[in-house]
Amino acid sequence: MEIFKRCIFVVFLSICINAYAEDPIDLNSADKATLMMVKGVGESRAQAIINYRDRYGPFGSVDELAEVDGIGQATVEANREILIVNKK
């Protein structure tokens, strides 16, 4: 039983480490598949983000994401730590 507990702990720890090791998602360059990794964003919302970017140009801030149809402030807040806006 002790070995089982240790195995579960190691699996849990590795999942947590992987969650923090992921690269940030740049709203100005991410493709649809990458945008779909954002919590609360599926295929249609990812496409809406791309359509918004194509129509209005690059995002000026992460908060601007809330202007996209189907994306609210709650989605922005839930993902703020992994989202960036590269203004190159």
ZICOR-V459075 format. One record per pair of residues at least 12 apart in sequence whose C-alpha atoms are under 10 Angstrom apart, sorted by the first residue. I is the first residue (numbers start at 1). J is the second residue. Records with the same first field share a line. If there is no record, write none. Layout:
I: J + J
This chain:
20: 81 + 82
22: 82
23: 82 + 83
24: 80 + 81 + 82 + 83 + 84 + 85
25: 37 + 38 + 79 + 80 + 81 + 82 + 83 + 84 + 85 + 86
26: 59 + 62 + 82 + 83 + 84 + 85 + 86 + 87
27: 49 + 50 + 53 + 58 + 59 + 60 + 61 + 62 + 64 + 65 + 83 + 84 + 85 + 86 + 87
28: 49 + 50 + 53 + 54 + 57 + 58 + 59 + 60 + 61 + 62 + 84 + 85 + 86 + 87 + 88
29: 50 + 53 + 58 + 59 + 85 + 86 + 87
30: 46 + 49 + 50
31: 46 + 47 + 49 + 50
32: 44 + 45 + 46 + 47 + 48 + 49 + 50
33: 46 + 47
34: 46
35: 47 + 49 + 50 + 83
38: 75 + 76 + 78 + 79 + 80 + 82 + 83
39: 75 + 76 + 78 + 79
40: 70 + 71 + 72 + 74 + 75 + 76 + 78 + 79
41: 70 + 71 + 75
44: 70
45: 68 + 69 + 70 + 71
46: 68 + 70 + 71
48: 68 + 69 + 70 + 71
49: 65 + 66 + 67 + 68 + 69 + 70 + 71
50: 68
51: 68
52: 65 + 67 + 68 + 69
53: 65 + 68
58: 85 + 86 + 87 + 88
59: 84 + 85 + 86 + 87
60: 84 + 85 + 86 + 87
61: 83 + 84 + 85 + 86 + 87
62: 76 + 77 + 79 + 80 + 83 + 84 + 85 + 86
63: 76 + 77 + 80 + 83 + 85
64: 76 + 85
65: 83
